[in-house]
Amino acid sequence: MVRDDHGRRAGWDNVRFEVLGPFQVRDGERVVDIGRPQHRAVLAALLIDAGRVVPAEVLLGRVWGEQPGAGGTASLYACISRLRKRLGPIIVTQAPGYRLDVAGRDIDAVRFSELVSAARRAIAAGRPEDARAHVTEALALHRGTPYGGIRSDFAAHEVSRLEDQVLAATELAAELDLTLGREADLVTWLPDTVAAHPLREGMRGTLMTALYRLGRQAEALRLYDEAQRLLSDELGVDPGPALQRLHTLVLRQDPSLDAAPETPRPRATPRTAEAATPQPARDDMVGRDQELGRCRAALHRARDGAPAVVVVYGEAGIGKTRLVEEVTRDRGDVAWGRCFDHAGSPAFGPWAQVLATLAELRGSGLVTRALTGRGAEAALLLPPHAVPGARPAPVAGAPEVARARLYDAVTAFLEAMAAERPVTVVLEDLHWADPESAELTEYVAATARAGGLALLMTVRTPAEDGGAQGETLLAALARRPGTERVALHGLDTADVRRFAAGRLGTDVDGEAAERLRRRTDGNPFYIAELVRLLGEERQISGRALGTVPTTVRAVIERRLRHLDPATRELLATAAVLGRGFDLRVLGDVAGRTPAEVAAGLDPAATAGILVPDPESPGRWSFAHALVQDTLATVTGPMRRAALHAQVAETLERRHDGDLAAVAASLAHHHAAAGLMGDPARAVSFSLLAAEAAQERLAFGEGRRHLERALDLVSSVPGAAAAELELRARVQLGSLLTLLYGYNAEEVSVQRRRALRLATETGSTEHLLSALWGTWGIALVSGDFPAADAVADEMAAACANDPLMELAYHHARGQIRYHQGRLLEAKGHLERAAELADRHAKAVRLEIFLQHPAVAARSWLAKVLALMGDTAASDEAARMAEVRNRAVGDPYTATYIDILEGWRAVFLDRPEDALRHGEHGYAVAEEHGFAQLVAFSLVPRGWGRARHGRTAEGATDIERAIAIFSSQPTGHMFGPIMAYALADALRVAGRTEEALETTEAGIAEGERIGERFFLAGLYLQRAELTGDGAHDRERAAGIAREQSAGLFLRGRE
């Protein structure tokens, strides 16, 4: 079967895929029977990536989980075969997997996005009526929760994304109704949406305005009061500035609220765009007609509705930036972000420049809308003055999830900007990009979907740069379909002749042009420097340049010699500051007044060596990185080190009130100062830079700062070295725990070394962190003797340290709980709760992870439940929740929610187990708390099984067991997980499997000494065998020994 001229397969013209609601396939008006749930899941897994090859391994993981087993591949083949029988040959086998060969217009979600994009283009063109019609058509496609009926976890992200799109379209519809004067219609349908999403301030503000215009001022004010109460109760904050301003306008009955909407202005280039965009040189482009044509064609495609991604690459000086300047000359809104070869450059630096420029160009109104919904976290990369309202807090959760949310927010921000009118983003010198910026660039290039967005990037080829960053980024971008890669090569002899003649203002003979080409390989920068030098030497000495230098560095050095010594000395100092520098800092380091600095740099500016930064008065940059490199190299190493030391001293003095803002630069300069500087300060500022990086979600940068700190520690003299190394290892251990979990080998290495150093230095503060982390590793690994040994060390260090005493009782209480020594566990946990309350302000969550005032009571509730005191257990759980609300920490809240689910398993409360398990799972998944996701699966699975969803329940618990069993160092909770799984299997009628599972749990508990639920397992075995008098006696004996009254009910 072949495609017809419209790209469809003949005979399948009417097939449509509907995912914006219950998942179904239609052939005309007929709903196609796809088959069993597994078949539907496979089709959905392909549909999410329609048109792209989905590897077989990825399909297996999506539908059958991470360990599909030997039969998984066969099942996949069978599903594909059956789907082809029902749907025809639209599933194409293509290595290394399968591709769903359907047109985008046949998928309602794609059609939805196209309609919303069309609406935004209509708004930009001044046609709000057409825009509203497009949005109405889009919303009519929405029938309920996307991918309804698909229960596999792989669809969760896509469901969330589509729900966000629907909500954004709903907000757009409301804004358009307001623009079109349809307030009466708006107040009939928008209140229900506002009630369903009460924290969406934009929709609430639209409804307030509509009510006010209809003369219902009191209702508009009540709507604001309701928002104020909700935000205070839910988040502890006030409404945002925009809603507050609207409230004030309503109270004042401001006439601006009655004004008709402004007629959309025709697209114009904002004045500030001229200042933000590098201006093209006066000379015409030479020898780049083909490359210019390819770039312009790609950008034209962006205007037609598809994002454009263009990568211009080549060696240093080949003309990448000059080409991009020419391409963007008449593009309107162009935002530049530049990367620098500087160890102190902050993460996301070029993207922060881009977003700041766009915010300035577009104004606060559009910025506010762009920062709504998906785009909210993009505010983390904007300067404070550009963010309307309060700056959002860093994203909670695992680093990879936090980064993904930030990257998606930046993408959404750009899409919002491009929907208003076309945006061109230029990212220059990406071979110097920090890893976070490179990763964000790849993400935006791969996921951006809005028309009108163009990304232009310049990358220096690796052979010239000596590193792999440019090559890696080029390869990643090349994998994106539609990326235009434009390679720049040297000019040929004819073009060299034209280029040189244009610079010199006189003709150049063919022999001289060929000699220039051979010596420079046609590199425009090298040629320009040579002919510039030729012109200067003619002016100064009256003779022509005899021979062409063999390297561009020699060219630059000879060119610099024409400057007076004072200017050359200032330039050498500036080169140590970096590619860009502040004139005031340069003056302080060089010991010059502002007037002297200006006079000294004027000749360099006239010669084109320096250029001013148009966006930052008082800042200048070297016109080319090679000039800075040459100056830094020709400065002697001792002189260079002394300058770095002076720069560090100046930056500390100038930023005395906010050292964190320049911590990365300070660390770089202190480290580069070597013996001329202070290595202890280099380490300290590396630690501070790491903290600042983590606050910006730049976890990779934070790790690099910490690893550099450890490299520098060996240069620190005296006892300070051990203290600084301890701080670095504690900080790195915490960061690695956040990235990889307690059981990772990298975490264990840092924790062991930190513990040794804390003991040697007698540092109580860091000793607590090291001991708590070491104890956590042992406990999670199920090594209770090792955990007990660490608790003994805590006990020995308790004197005059209430937090260490708190940690000791908290740790010992949990150990005794797992060992089944319940009376001891109760005493320790009660003491821990008391100490946590008394010293609540001193508790540091970065050490304990969960707030001990909450966690100790939650563990105590479990102990009391096992002891049979249900009323006291419920009260302890209630008090834990009271403390939890006061603390307001998402990790703590998720943790105790899941512990409550486990307690419900103990007390045979299936509804509570399911409720806490499902909620804990959802929140843990949202924030990326991987270990808590695994913990939540057991109560959720047990609750599902007891509610008749036995297959789902057993699968949940088996998945949890698989996750814990994959830990190389062992794990805790094996016996209770076996109990829960056996009970789920029993409910499903799989008695033999249940009995095997119970016996495995008993064996595991006896083996590692985890005995708190051992009596329950013996009772379970007695029930499963039907003849278990011995097991019941064994259970009673264990329960009496442990004071576990839960298992003695009905016996005594």
N, C-alpha and C positions, 0 to 999 in steps of 0.2 A: 504494500500500500504506500502511496507517495503523497507528498504535500501538493496542494493545489497552489494557484498563484498567490493566494492570500496567506500562505503559511500554515493552513490547516491540513489535517489528514482527511483525504476524501472519505466520506461516509461517517465522519464524526463531527460534522459542523455544529451540531447543537449541544455538544457536551459542555456543561458548565460545572465548576467546582465552587461550592458555597461553604465558606469557613467562618463567616461573620455571624455565627449562631450555631445551631446544631449542625455538625459536619455531615454534608451530603453531596452527592453527585447527581446532576440532572441531565437527562437526554431529552431536550425539548421540555415538555411539561412533566415527563415521567421521571420519578426518583429511581435511580439505579440501585439495585441491591448489591452492595459491595461485598457483603459476606460477614464473616465472624469479626469480633472486635480486633483480633490480631491483624486481619487483612486491612481493616480501617486504619489501624495504627501505622502499618507499613506505608499505606497510601499517603497518610498525613505527613509522615516523616519525609517522604519524597516531595510532597507539595510545598513544604516550607522552603525547600531549595529548588523550586520548579525551574527547569531550564538548565540547571547545573548538575554535574555528576556528583552523586552522593556515594562515597566509597561503601562497599559492603560492610566493612568493619564498623563504620559509623551507623549504618542502618541497624546492625545487630545491637550495638550499644544503646541506640535510642529506643528500640522496641523490646529487646530481651534483657537489657541491663548490661553492666560492665562485664559480667561473667556469664555469657549466654549458654555455655556448655557445649558439648559435642553435637547435640541435636539442633543447635541454633541455626547453623548454616543451612542445614537441610530444610528447616522450617521456613527460612527466608526464601529459598528457592521455590518451595511449594506456594507460599503466599504470592510471590511475583507471578507464578504461572496462573494461579486462580484469578488474580486481578486482570491479567491480560485477556483471559477468557471473557470477563465481564465488561471490560472497558476497551478492548482492542489493543493494538500494538503501540499505545502511547508511552509505555514504559520501555525505554531503550537500554539494552545492555551496552555499556561503554566503560572500558577499564578506567579506574579499578572498581567500578560498581554499576549503578543504574542512574538513568536520567529520565525525569518525567517530561515528555516532549509536548508541552501545551503552550498556547499563546497566553500572554499575560492578561489579555482582555477576557479570557475565559475563567479567570479567578476573581471572585467578587472583591477580595481584599486589594488586589492590584487595581481593579477598576475604581474602588473607593479612593485610593491614593491619587489616581489620575484626576478624578473629579475634584478633590480638594485642591490639588495643585492648579487645576484650571480655574478654580474659584479665586485663588490667590493671584493668579495672573490677571484675572478680570478686575480684581480690586486695584492692582497696580496700574491698570489701564483706565481706571475711572469708571468701571461698569459694575456698580454694586448689585444691580438687579440680576445681571447674568451670574454674578458670583453666588448670590443667594440661591438661584435655580440649581447651580452645580452642587452646592452643599446639600440642598434638599434631596437631590437625586442620590448623593452619596449616602446620606443617613437612612434613606429608604432601604439600602442594602443590609443594614444592621438588623439582625433578628434575635440577638441575645448574646450570651457569653461565647466568644470565638472558640472554634474547635470543640463545640459541645459534644460530649460523648466520648472524646478521646482522653483516656485516663492516664496515658503515659506521661512521665515527668518531662520528657524532651520538649513538649509543646508549651510548657509554662511560660518561657521567655517570650515566645511569639504571641501567646494569648495576652500577656501584659502589654506588649508593644501595640497590638491592635486595639486593645481597650483604651490605651492612651491616645491613639489616633482618633478613635471615635469621640472621645471626650474633647479633644482639641477641635474637632469639626463642629461639635455641639456649641462650644464657646464661640467659634467663628460665626455660626448661624445666629447666635444671640447678638453679637456685635453688629452683624449686618442688618438685623431687624431694627436695631436701635438707629443705625445710620439711615435706614430707609423710612424712618418715622412710623414703624409698625409696633409701637409700644403696646397697643391694646392686644395684639396677637401674642406679643412676647410674654406678657404677664399671665397668659393662660397656660403656656407650656413650660416656661423656664423654672417656676417655683419647685416643681417635682425634681428637676435635675439638681437644683441648688440644695434641696433637702437630701438628695442621695450623695452629694459631694459637698458637705457643709464647709470644708476648709478651703475650697477653691475661691479665693477672694476676687478673682477677675469676674467670674460669673455673678457673684453676689453683687459686685459693684455695678454690673450691667443691669441687673434687676432693680437695684436701688434707683438708678437713673431713670429707668422706665416708669417706675411707680411715682417718682417725683414729677415727671413730665405729665402724668395722668392726674395730678392733683392729690396724690395719696402720700403726702409727705410723712405722716405718722407711721404708715406701714414701712416706708423706706428707712426711717430711723429705728424702728423695731428690728428690722433686718440687720442693721449694723450692731445693735445691742446684742442680738443673738450671736453674731460672729465674735464679738468681744468675749462673751461668756464661754463659747466653745473653745476659742483659742487659749483662753486662760486655763480652762479645765484640762484640755487635752495636751497642750504644749507649754503652758506657763508663759505665754508671750501675748503681746498686744497685736491688733491688726496692723498690717503693713502700712507704710506711709501713703500709698496711693488710696487705700480705702479710708484712712484717716482724713486725707484731704477732701475726699468726696463727702464724708460725713460733715465736715466743716462747711462745705459749700451748700449742702442741703439745709443745715441749720441757719445759714445766712440768707437762704433763698437767692443764691448768687445767680445773676442773669446768664452767666455762661452755661449753666445747665440747660437753659431753654434754647440756646443757639442752635441753628441748623448745622448739621455736620459740614465740615469743610469739603469743598470740591477737591477731589484728589488732584494734586499738582502734577504737571507733566514731569517726566524724569529729567533731572538735571544733575550735573556734577557738582557736589557740594564744594564750597570754596576750600574747606579744610583738606579735601582730597589732594589738592595741588601741593600742599605742604607736606602731606604724608607720603607722597609718591616720588621716588627719585626722578629727576628731570633728565630726559635724554640729552646726550651730547649734541653739539652743533653739527658734527659731521654725519653724513649719510652712512647707512649700513653698506658694507662692502662685502660681496661674496656670500651673502646669506639669504638670497631670494627664496630658495627652496625651503629652507628651515623656517623662514618667516611665514611662508604660505601654509606649511603644515600646522604651525602653532595657531595661526588665525582661523584655519578651518576647524580645528578642534574647539576653539573658543566659540565659534559660531554654533557648533553643535550644542554647546551649553545653553546658548540663548534659545535653542529650539526645544528645550525641555529635559535634556539629559545632562547630568554633571560631566564636566570635562576634567581630565587629569592629564597634565602634560609635564614630562620630566625632561629637562634640558641638561645634558651632561657632557663632560669633556675635561681636559686637563686645566690646571690653573692658568688663568690669563687668556683662555681661548675665546672669551666673549660671551659667556653664559648670561651674565647680568645685563650686558649691553643689549643682547637679543630680547630679553624679557622686558627691558625698558621700552624698546621699540614696539613690541607686541602690545603692551598695555598703555601705550601713549594716549589712545582715545577710548579707553575702556570704562571711564567713569569711576565708579567706586572700586578702588584698588587698595588692598591692605597688605603691607609688607611685614614679614617677620624674618629676622636675620639670626643666623647661628654664628657663634664665635668660638674660635679655638682657644678656649680659656677654661682652666679647671674650676674656676670659681663661678662660671655661668650657672644660673639657676635652672632647675628642671622646668620644662614647658616654656622656656624663655621666648622662643619665636612665636609660639601660639598666643602667649600673653600679649605680645606686641600687636598681633593681628586682631585679637578681640578688642583690645583697647582702641585701636584705630576705627574699627567698625562701630563701636559704641559712640565714639565722637562724631563720626559721619552721620549716623542715623538718628541720634537723639534719644532721650530717656523714654519716650512713649513706646517706640519699637523695642528698645532694650528691655523694658518691663515685660512686654509680651513674649519676647524671645527667652526670657528667664523664667517663664511660667511652665509648669509641667516638666516635661523631659529635660528642658534646658536649664533647670534651676541651678544645678551644680556648676554650670559654666561660670557663675559669678566668682568661683574660687580663683579663676585666672584673670579676673578683671581688677583694675585698681579700685580701691574703696570708693573714690568719688564717682566712678562710673556705674556703681551698683545702686539702683533705686531701692531704698529701704535697707533692712538689715542684711548683712552678708551671711549666707548660709553656713551652718556648722559643717566641719569635715564629715564626709560620708562615713557612717558607722559600718562595721563589718569587715570581712576578710579583705586583704589588699587587692586581690584580683577582682573582686566584685566592686570594690570602691573605685578602682581604676576604670573598670568597664562602664560604670555609671557616669563617671566624669567624662570619659571619651564620648559616650552617647549624648551627654548633655551638650558638649561642644558641637557635635554634629547637628543636634537639634537647633542650637543657637544659629549656626551657619545657614541651615535650611530656612529658618524663620527670616533671616536677613535676605536671603536670595529670593524668597517668595515676594518680598516687597519690591525689589528691583535687582538686576544682576549684580553679583559680587565676584570679584576676582581676588583670590588669595595667592600671594607670592611668598614662597618659603625659600630663602636664599641660603646657600652653602649648607645643605642638609648633611653633607659628609661630616660636619662638625656637630650635628645635632646630639643632644643628650639622649640617652635611650628612651626616656619618657616621651620626648617630643617626636622621636622617630616612630615609636609605637602608636602615638596619637595620630600621626600623619597617615600611617598605614590604615588605621581604623576609619578615619574620615574618608579616605580614598575608596575604601572597600564598601562602606555602608551608606554614604550620603546618597539621597535619592531625589533631592529637589532640583528642578531645572533652574537655570540662571546662576548656578554655582560653578566656578572654574578654579582649579588648583594648578598653579604653575610652580614648579620646583626646579632648583638648580643643584646639581650634585657634581662634585669633583671626582674624576675617575680614580679608583684605588691605586693604580700604578703610580700616579703622581703624588698621592696623599700618603701612601705607605701604610694605610690602615684598611680594615675590612668594612667599616661602617657604610661607606658609600656603595660598595658592591652589594652588601646585604640588603640595603634599602632599595636599590635598583631592582634586585631580584624579586623582592616582595611586591613592589609596585607593578612589575612586569606581569605578575600572575593575575592582576586585575584585568578582566576583559575591557577593552576599549582604551587602555592607557596609551597615550601617544609618547613614545620615546624618541627624543630628538638629539642625535649625537652631533657634536660640533667638532670638526677637524680643522687642520691648518689651512690657511688660504693658499691658493695656487699662485704661480709667479705673476700672472696678469693682475690678480686681485691685490697681491702685495704691492705691485707698482702703483695701482690706483690709491691704495690705502696710504702709502708713504708720501705720494705726491700731495694728497689732501692735507696731510699733517704739516708738510714742509712748505706748502704754497708754491712749489715749483716742481717741474717734471723730474722724474728719476729714470735713468736709462735702464734698459732691460737687463744688462749684465749686473748692475748694482742690485736690482730687484731680485734676481736669481740668487745672488750671494746672500741677501737678507733672508730669502726663503730657506736656503740650506742651513744657515746658522740658527734660525729660529723655528724651523719646521712650520713656518707660516702662522705662528702664534701671535695674534693681534697685540696682546699686551707687551710681549717682548719687542715686537716691531715698533710699537708706539714709543716705548722707552728708548729704543735705539735712535729713532729719528728725532725724538725730543732732545736727547743728549747731543746729537749732531747739530741741531739748531742752536742750542745753548753754547756749544764750544765755538761755533762760528761767530756768535755775538761776543763772547768773552775773549777768545784768543785770536780770532781772525783766520783760523785755519780749519780745514775740514777734518772730520774724524777719519783717521787712517785705516784702522782695522775694526771689525765688528767684534765686541767681547763675546766670549763663548758661553757665558751664563748670565741669566737675568740678574742674579745677585751682584755680579760685577757691574752691570749696568746701573743698578740702584746705588751702589756704593759710589760710583763715579759721579752720579747725579747729585748725591748728597754732599759731595765735596765742594760743589759750587755754592753751598750755603755757608754762612759765617759760622765760626765755632760755637758761638752762644746758641744759635738756633739748633745746630746739630746736637748739642748737649741736652737741650730741652726735649728734642725729639727722642733721644735715647731714653730719657727718663719717662716720657709719655709711653714709649713702647713697652716698658715694664708694667705700666698701669693696665694695658690691654688695647684691643683694637679701638674701642671707644673710651673716652676718658673725660673727667670733669676738670675744667680749667682751674677751679679753686683748689682741688686736691693736688693737681700738678704744681700749682704755685707753692703750696705748703711743702711738698716734698722737695722741690727745687730751691726753696728759700727765696722766691721771687714775689714781688708785688703783682697784683692783677695787671697793672700797666706794663710791667716788664715782661710778663708772660705774653700779653697781646703783642707787644713789639717784637718779641723773640719768635713768635709763631707766624707772624704775618708773611715773611718770605716763603715759609713752607706752604701756607695756604695759597699764595700767589702762584707757586710752582705746581699746585695741584696735588701736593703730597697729603694735605689735610683737607677735610671737608666738614662744614658745620652740621650738627644734627638739627634738622628743621623742627623736630618735635620737642627738643629739650634745649632751650637757650643755656649757654654755658657749657655745653658738651660738644666735643669734636671727635672725629674719627679719622683713622688713616684711610686714604682713598682705596688702598688695596692691602690685603693681608700680607702680601709678600714684602711690602715696604716695612711693615711692623716686624715681620720675621727677620729681615735683614738687619734692622737697627738693633733688635734684641741680641742677635748673634754677634754683631761686631762689638758690642759692649762686653768688656772683660767679665769673667765669672765672679770675681770678688766684688767688682763695682756693681754688677747686676744683683748680687745677693744683698749688698748694702742698700740698694734702692728698694728692693722688696721689703726689707725691714722698715725703711722709712715710710713706705706706702702703708704698711700695716699699722704703724704708730699713728699716722695721719687719719686713717679711716676710723680707728678706735676713738680718737679725740673728737672727730666730727660727728660720729654716730653714737655718742656716749649714752644717749637715752634709748636707743633702739639697736643694739648690737646684733640682734637676731636677723635684722633686715640685710646686713652685710656679712653675716657669719661665714658664708661660703667663700667670699672674697678674702676675708681675714684669714681663714684657714689656709687658702691658697698662698697668700703672700707670706705668712709666717713660715709655712713649709718651704717655700722657694728661697727664703732668706738663709736657710741652712745654718751654718755656724755663726752667721752674722745676726741671727734672729733668736727667738725664744721658742724652742720646740715644745715646751709645756703649754704655751699659749696656742701654738698650732694645734695641739691635741684638743685643748679646751674648746677652741672655736670649731673644730671638726665635730665635736659632740653637739655643740649648739646648732651648727648647720644641719646635723642629722635630725634634731628635734624639729627644726623649722621645716625641713623637707617632709617629714612624716605628717605634719599638720596640713601640708598641701597635697597629701596623698602620693607624694613622690617617694615611694618606699625604696625603689631601686637607688635613687640618689642618696637617701638616708643610709642605706647599707654601704655605699661607696665611701661616704664620709667616715663611717665608723671603721671600716677596714683600713682607710688611710690613717685614722687615729692610731690604730694598733701598729701600723707600720712605723709611725713616728715615735712611738713610746720608747723605743730603744735609745733614742737620742736625748731623752729627758734625764738630767742628772739627779742623783740622790733618791731619797725616799718618795719623792713626788711621782716617780715613774710607776711604782706599784699602785698608788692610789688612782692615777689616771687610767692605767690599764684596767683596773677593776671597774671603774665607771664605764669604760668603753665596752668591756665584755658583758657587764650587766645590761647595758643598753642594747648591745647587739643580740644578746640572748633573748631579750624581750621582743625585739623586732623579728627575729627568726622564728620565735614561737608563734607570733602573729601570722607569719607567712606560711610556716610549714607544720605547726602543731607541736605538742609536747614531745612526741616520740622521735622526731627527726634527729639523725646523728649530729648534724650541725648544731642543733640546739643543745644536745647533751655535752658536746665538746665545750661550748661556751659556758654552760652552767657549771661543769666540773672545774674549769679554770677559774671562774669567778668565785666559786666556793673556796678554792685553795687560797686565792689572793685575799678574800675577805677574812679568812682565818689568820693569815699571816700578818695582815695590816691591822687587824682588830677593828675593822670598820663595821659598826653595828648596823648602820643603815643599809649598806650593801650586803651585809651578811644575811639580813632578813630576806632580801630579794633572792639571793643565791640559794638559801636553804629552802625557801618556799618553792622555787622552780625545780630544785632537785627532788624534793618530796613529791611534787606533782608528777614528775616523770615516773618515779617508782610506783606511785599509787595507780596511775592510769595503766601502767604495764602489769598490774596485778602482783607486783613484788612487795608484799606487805612487810616481810622482815626488813627489807631495805628502807621502806617508808618509815618503819618504826625507828630504825637507826637514825634517820634524819630528824625525826621528832625528838629523839633523845638529845641531839645537838641543839635543837631549839630550846629544850628545857634547860640545858646548861647555860644558855645565853640569855635567859629571861630576866636576870637581875636588873632592876631599874629600867626595864624596857617594856612598857605595856603592850606595844604592837608585837613584839616577839612573843610575849606571853599569850596574846590573842592568837597568833599564828600557831603556837604550840598546841593550845587546847582545840582549836579548829582542826588541825591536822590529826591529832591523836583521836579526837572524836570520830572522824571519818574512818580512820584505820580500825578502831574498835568496832564500829558498825559493820564493816565488811567481814571482820573476824567473828561476828556474832556475839561479841561481849557487850551486850546492850546496856546494862547498868552503867558500866564504865563510859560507854559512848554518850549516854544521857548526861552524866555529870560533866564531861568535857565540853559538850556542845552547849549546855546551859551556861557554863562559865564563859565560853567564847562569845555567846550572844550578849551576855552582861558586859564584857569588856568592849565589844564592838559598839554598843550603845554609849558607853562612857567615853570612848575615844573616837567617836564617829568622824570628827573633823580631821583627825590625823590619818585616817585610813586612806591609802593610795591604791586606787583601782588598778593602776598599771602593774602593781605587785600581786594583788589578790585575784584580779580578773573579775570575780563576782564579789559584791559587797558582803563582807562577813556578817553584818547585822541581819542581812536577809538570808544568806546561804546557811548560816549556822542554825537558824530556826527552821528552815526547810528540811535540813537533814535531821534535826531533832523531831520534827513531825513524823518522819519516816520511822525513826527509832521507836517513838511512842506507839505508832501504829503496829509495829511488830510486837511490842510489849502487851498489846491488847487494850490499851487505854485510848479508845477511839475519840472520846470527848476531848482529852488533853491534846491528842494529835491534831484534831480539827482546829483547836484554839491556837496551837503553835503555827499551823499553816496560815490561819487568819492574820496573826501578828507578822508573819513573814511578808504577807501581801501588803500590810500597812507600811512596813519599812520599805518595801519595794517601791511603792508609789512615792514615798518621800525621796528615795535615792534617784529615781528617774533614769537609770542606766539600762540601755537596751539589752546588753549581754546578760546582766543580772536578771532582768525580767524574763528573758527567754529561758535561762537556766532553771529558775524556780518553777516556771510553767511546766517544764518537762519533768522536773522532780515530782511535781504534783500528779502528773500523769502516772509515774511509777508508783506513787503512794496509792493511787486509785486501783492499780493492779493488786497491790497487797490486800486492800480492803474489799476487793471484788465489787468495784463500782465501774462497770463498763462505760456508762455514759460519761462520767468524769474523765476516765482514761482517754476516751475518744476525743472529747472536747479539748483537753489539755494537750494531747498528742498532736492533733491536727493543727491547733493554733501554734504550738511550739515549733512544729515542723515548718509551717508557713513563714514564721518570723525568722527562724534560723536560716532557711533557704534564701529569704529576701536579703539578709545581711551577709550571707556567706559564712556563717558559723558552722564550718564543715563538721566538727566533732559533735556539736549539738544536734545537727541534722540526724546523725547516726543514733544519738541517744533518744531522739523523739520517735524513731521508727517503732520501737518496742511497744510503748503504751498505745500509739496509734494503731499498730497492727493488732494488738490484743483486743482493743476496743472494737475494731472493725470485725474481727472474727466473732466476738460475742454478740455482735449485732447482725450476724448472719452473712457477713461479707468475708467468708472464710478464706477464699483464695487470695483476695487482696491482703487480708490480715497476715496470713502465713508468709506471703511474699515480702511484706514489710519487715517482718521479724528476721526472715532468712537474709534479707539484704543487710540488716544491722549486724547480724552475726558475721557475715562475709566481710564487712568493713572492719570490724574489730579484729577478726582473725587475721587480716592482712598485715597487722602490726608486727614487725619482726621481733619486738621485745616482749610480746605477750600482751594480755589485756585483762581488765577486770570485768565484772558483770556477766561472766559466762554462765553461771548456774541460773540466775534469774531470767536470762534470755532463753535458756533451754526450757525453763518452766513455762514461760509465756508461749513459746512455739509449740510445746507439747499440748498446751491447753487449746490452742487454735486448731491443731491437728485433731484433737479429741472431738471438738465441736464439729469438725468436718467429717467425722466418721472414720478417720485414718488412724485407728487405734494402735496398730503395730508400729507405725512410724512414731506415734506419740510416745509409746513406751520406750523405744530406742532413744528418743531424744531426752526423755526424763533420766534414763540411766546414764547417758553421756553427761548430763548436768550434774548428777550426783558425783560421778567420777571426777569431773573438773573441780567441783567445790572441795572435795577431799584432797585433791592434788595440790591446789594452790592455797588452801586454807581460807577460802572465801565461803563462810558458813552461815551468813545471816538468813538465807532462805533455804537452808538445807532441810529443815524440818518440813517445809512446804513441798519440797521435791519428793521426800519419802511418802508423804500423804498422797501426793499425786500418783506415785507408783502403786500404792495400795489400791487406789480407786481404779486405775487402769487394769490391774491384774484381777481384781474382784476377789482376791484371796490374799490379803496383805496384812494379816494380824501382826506378823513380825515387823513389817515396815511401819505400822502404826505405833507399835511400842518403841521402835527406834526414833520415830518423829517425836513422840512424847518425851523421851529421854533427852533429846537435843533441846527441845523447847524449854523443859524445866531447867536444864543447865544454863540456857541463855536468858531465862526470864522472858521468853517469847510467848506471852499469853495468847497471842493471835492463833497459835496452833494448838492450844489446849482447850479451846472452847468446846463445851459439850462433854469433856472428859473429866474435868475436876470442878 
